[in-house]
Amino acid sequence: MHNKTVGKKLQSLLAPLGYLAFHKEASVEEIAAQTEKNYSTVLRATSELCQKGLVEFRLERTAPRGKELRLYRLNFYGLMFYMARSNQTEYTVAEFREIAKAHEDLLVVFQKWDRFAKAGFEQQLFSRIKSALSVESQYNNRYDFVTITSFDITNLFPKKDEVLRRSSFDCLVLGFFYMEQPVEHVKESLGERQWKILQDIWTVVEGDYELRKKRDAFLEFLELERKEGLKAIDEWRKYLKQEQKEPKT
C-alpha cells in the first residue's frame, strides 16, 4: 500500500515537471489544462516541487491592480531530476531541441544548440547530452522515490551548488573532462566512433569564443590543481625527511 501511494505521489510530481521541461514557464492553470490534471493536484505538486528545490516561480501582475500570477519554471535540478526519471533514450533530436530552447539560460550547450546545428553536428551534440544525462542520473539516483516524495525532507538540491553543477554538466557534454587524461589513452578507451564525435564537438568549440573560453578555463583549473598537488607532495616529502632527521625523545 505504501509503495502504491509513493507511485501515485511520484506521478503527480512528474506531470508538472514533464510539462515544464518543454516550456520556459507556466501557471498552475496552464499546467492543469494541458496535462488534464486536477487543478488542486497540480497546485499541491508544484508547491512541493518548489519546497524540494526543483522548481522556482516568479510573480507577474495580470493588471495594474490585479492579482499576481505565479509562473513556475524548472531549475537545473528539476530538469535533471525529470530527465533521469523519464525515458530520455526515446526522445528525438527535435524534442531535445525544444527542451534546449525552453531552457537556454540553464546551460551553455543549450544556448549554443543552433551553432552546433548549423555546423552539421546537432546529432553529435544530442549524443553527448544523452551521455551526460546518464552520468547525471547516477548522481541523482542517490535520491530514491521514497526520499524525494517524503514530506519531511526539504531542499534536497541546494541552490548554492547549482552554478557549479550546471558548469560541470556543460563540461561533460563538451567532453572537457577527457582532457584530464593523455590523448592516446582517450582515443583508445573511447573507440573510433566516439572519438570522432568528440572531434566534431571540439571543432565547434574552437570556432566559438564563449565555448573556447570555457574550455581554456577548465584547462587552467586542471593546471592549477596539478600544480597545487605537486606542491603538496613536495611539502610532505620535506616534512617526512625532516621527521626522520630529528631525534626521537
C-alpha positions as CSV (number, residue, x, y, z in Angstrom):
1,M,0.0,0.0,0.0
2,H,2.9,2.4,0.9
3,N,4.6,1.7,-2.5
4,K,1.4,2.3,-4.3
5,T,1.0,5.6,-2.6
6,V,4.5,6.6,-3.4
7,G,3.9,5.7,-7.0
8,K,0.8,7.9,-7.3
9,K,2.7,10.7,-5.5
10,L,5.6,10.5,-7.9
11,Q,3.3,10.6,-10.9
12,S,1.7,13.8,-9.5
13,L,5.2,15.4,-9.3
14,L,6.3,14.2,-12.7
15,A,3.3,15.6,-14.5
16,P,4.2,19.3,-13.9
17,L,7.9,18.5,-14.3
18,G,7.2,17.0,-17.7
19,Y,5.2,20.0,-18.9
20,L,7.8,22.5,-17.7
21,A,10.6,20.5,-19.3
22,F,9.2,21.7,-22.7
23,H,8.1,25.1,-21.7
24,K,10.0,28.1,-20.2
25,E,7.4,28.8,-17.6
26,A,3.7,28.2,-16.9
27,S,1.0,28.8,-14.4
28,V,-0.8,26.1,-12.4
29,E,-3.9,26.8,-14.5
30,E,-2.0,26.2,-17.8
31,I,-0.2,23.0,-16.5
32,A,-3.5,21.6,-15.2
33,A,-5.3,22.3,-18.5
34,Q,-2.5,21.0,-20.8
35,T,-1.8,17.8,-18.7
36,E,-5.5,17.2,-18.0
37,K,-4.8,17.0,-14.3
38,N,-6.9,18.3,-11.4
39,Y,-6.0,21.9,-10.5
40,S,-5.7,21.2,-6.8
41,T,-3.4,18.2,-7.5
42,V,-1.1,20.3,-9.7
43,L,-1.1,23.2,-7.2
44,R,0.0,20.8,-4.4
45,A,2.6,19.2,-6.7
46,T,4.2,22.5,-7.8
47,S,4.2,23.8,-4.2
48,E,6.1,20.7,-3.1
49,L,8.5,20.8,-6.1
50,C,9.3,24.4,-5.0
51,Q,9.9,23.1,-1.5
52,K,12.2,20.4,-2.7
53,G,14.3,22.8,-4.7
54,L,13.3,21.5,-8.2
55,V,11.0,24.3,-9.4
56,E,11.0,28.1,-8.9
57,F,8.4,30.7,-9.6
58,R,8.1,34.4,-10.2
59,L,5.1,36.7,-9.7
60,E,3.6,38.6,-12.6
61,R,0.8,41.1,-12.1
62,T,-2.0,40.4,-14.6
63,A,-3.3,44.0,-14.4
64,P,-2.2,47.3,-12.8
65,R,-4.3,46.5,-9.7
66,G,-5.0,42.8,-10.4
67,K,-3.8,39.8,-8.5
68,E,-0.3,38.4,-9.0
69,L,0.0,35.3,-11.1
70,R,2.6,32.7,-10.2
71,L,4.6,31.5,-13.1
72,Y,6.6,28.3,-12.5
73,R,9.7,27.1,-14.2
74,L,12.3,24.3,-13.8
75,N,15.7,25.0,-12.5
76,F,18.7,22.8,-13.4
77,Y,17.9,20.3,-10.7
78,G,14.3,19.9,-11.8
79,L,15.3,19.3,-15.4
80,M,17.9,16.8,-14.5
81,F,15.6,15.0,-12.0
82,Y,12.9,14.7,-14.6
83,M,15.2,13.6,-17.4
84,A,16.8,11.0,-15.1
85,R,13.4,9.5,-14.3
86,S,11.8,9.7,-17.8
87,N,12.9,7.5,-20.6
88,Q,15.1,10.1,-22.3
89,T,16.7,7.5,-24.6
90,E,13.4,7.5,-26.6
91,Y,13.4,11.3,-27.1
92,T,14.2,12.6,-30.6
93,V,16.6,15.3,-31.6
94,A,13.7,17.6,-32.3
95,E,12.3,17.0,-28.8
96,F,15.7,17.8,-27.2
97,R,16.0,20.9,-29.4
98,E,12.6,22.0,-27.9
99,I,13.8,21.4,-24.4
100,A,17.1,23.3,-25.1
101,K,15.1,26.3,-26.5
102,A,12.9,26.4,-23.4
103,H,15.9,26.4,-21.0
104,E,18.6,28.3,-22.8
105,D,19.6,30.1,-19.7
106,L,20.4,26.9,-17.8
107,L,23.2,25.5,-19.9
108,V,25.8,26.9,-22.3
109,V,25.3,23.8,-24.6
110,F,21.6,24.7,-24.8
111,Q,22.5,28.3,-25.7
112,K,24.8,27.1,-28.5
113,W,22.4,24.5,-29.9
114,D,21.9,26.4,-33.2
115,R,25.7,26.8,-33.6
116,F,26.1,23.0,-33.5
117,A,23.1,22.5,-35.8
118,K,24.5,25.0,-38.4
119,A,27.8,23.2,-38.3
120,G,26.0,19.9,-39.1
121,F,26.8,18.4,-35.6
122,E,23.3,18.5,-34.0
123,Q,23.2,14.7,-33.8
124,Q,26.6,14.7,-32.1
125,L,25.5,17.2,-29.5
126,F,22.4,15.2,-28.9
127,S,24.6,12.1,-28.3
128,R,26.9,13.9,-25.9
129,I,23.9,15.3,-23.9
130,K,22.4,11.8,-23.6
131,S,25.8,10.5,-22.3
132,A,26.0,13.4,-19.8
133,L,22.4,12.7,-18.6
134,S,23.4,9.1,-17.9
135,V,26.2,10.3,-15.6
136,E,23.8,12.8,-14.0
137,S,21.2,10.2,-13.5
138,Q,23.7,8.1,-11.5
139,Y,24.3,11.1,-9.2
140,N,20.5,11.7,-8.8
141,N,19.8,8.1,-8.1
142,R,21.0,8.8,-4.5
143,Y,17.5,10.2,-4.1
144,D,15.1,7.3,-4.4
145,F,11.4,7.8,-5.0
146,V,10.5,7.4,-1.3
147,T,13.1,10.1,-0.3
148,I,12.1,12.7,-2.9
149,T,8.4,12.2,-2.1
150,S,8.8,12.3,1.7
151,F,7.1,15.4,3.2
152,D,9.6,15.8,6.0
153,I,12.7,16.2,3.7
154,T,13.1,19.6,2.0
155,N,15.6,21.3,-0.2
156,L,17.5,18.2,-1.3
157,F,19.1,20.2,-4.0
158,P,20.9,23.3,-2.5
159,K,20.7,26.4,-4.6
160,K,24.3,27.4,-3.8
161,D,25.6,24.4,-5.6
162,E,23.6,24.8,-8.8
163,V,26.0,27.0,-10.7
164,L,28.8,24.5,-10.2
165,R,26.6,21.6,-11.2
166,R,25.5,23.4,-14.4
167,S,29.0,24.2,-15.3
168,S,30.1,20.5,-14.7
169,F,27.2,19.3,-16.9
170,D,28.4,21.6,-19.7
171,C,31.9,20.3,-19.4
172,L,30.6,16.7,-19.5
173,V,28.7,17.4,-22.7
174,L,31.6,19.2,-24.3
175,G,34.0,16.4,-23.3
176,F,36.4,18.6,-21.4
177,F,36.8,16.0,-18.6
178,Y,38.6,13.8,-21.0
179,M,41.3,16.3,-21.1
180,E,42.4,15.1,-17.6
181,Q,43.9,12.0,-19.4
182,P,46.5,11.6,-22.1
183,V,45.2,12.0,-25.7
184,E,46.2,8.5,-26.9
185,H,44.5,6.9,-23.8
186,V,41.3,8.8,-24.5
187,K,41.4,7.7,-28.2
188,E,41.9,4.0,-27.3
189,S,39.3,4.0,-24.5
190,L,36.6,5.7,-26.5
191,G,37.0,4.0,-29.8
192,E,36.9,5.5,-33.3
193,R,33.2,6.4,-33.4
194,Q,33.1,8.2,-30.0
195,W,36.4,9.9,-30.6
196,K,35.0,11.3,-33.9
197,I,32.0,12.7,-32.1
198,L,34.3,14.5,-29.7
199,Q,36.4,15.9,-32.6
200,D,33.2,17.2,-34.2
201,I,32.1,18.8,-30.9
202,W,35.6,20.4,-30.4
203,T,35.5,21.8,-33.9
204,V,32.5,23.9,-32.9
205,V,34.2,24.8,-29.5
206,E,37.3,26.0,-31.3
207,G,35.2,28.3,-33.5
208,D,33.1,29.9,-30.7
209,Y,34.6,32.4,-28.3
210,E,32.4,31.5,-25.3
211,L,32.9,27.8,-25.7
212,R,36.6,28.2,-26.3
213,K,36.9,30.4,-23.2
214,K,35.1,27.8,-21.1
215,R,37.5,25.1,-22.4
216,D,40.5,27.2,-21.6
217,A,39.2,28.0,-18.1
218,F,38.8,24.3,-17.5
219,L,42.4,23.5,-18.6
220,E,43.6,26.3,-16.4
221,F,41.7,24.8,-13.5
222,L,43.3,21.4,-14.2
223,E,46.8,23.0,-14.4
224,L,46.3,24.8,-11.1
225,E,45.0,21.7,-9.4
226,R,48.0,19.7,-10.6
227,K,50.5,22.4,-9.5
228,E,48.9,22.5,-6.1
229,G,49.0,18.8,-5.9
230,L,52.7,18.7,-6.8
231,K,53.4,21.5,-4.3
232,A,51.7,19.4,-1.5
233,I,53.7,16.3,-2.4
234,D,56.9,18.3,-2.2
235,E,56.0,19.8,1.2
236,W,55.2,16.3,2.5
237,R,58.5,14.9,1.3
238,K,60.3,17.7,3.1
239,Y,58.3,17.2,6.2
240,L,58.9,13.4,6.3
241,K,62.6,13.9,5.6
242,Q,62.9,16.4,8.5
243,E,61.0,14.0,10.8
244,Q,63.5,11.3,10.1
245,K,66.4,13.6,10.9
246,E,65.0,14.8,14.3
247,P,65.9,12.6,17.3
248,K,63.1,10.8,19.0
249,T,62.6,11.7,22.6
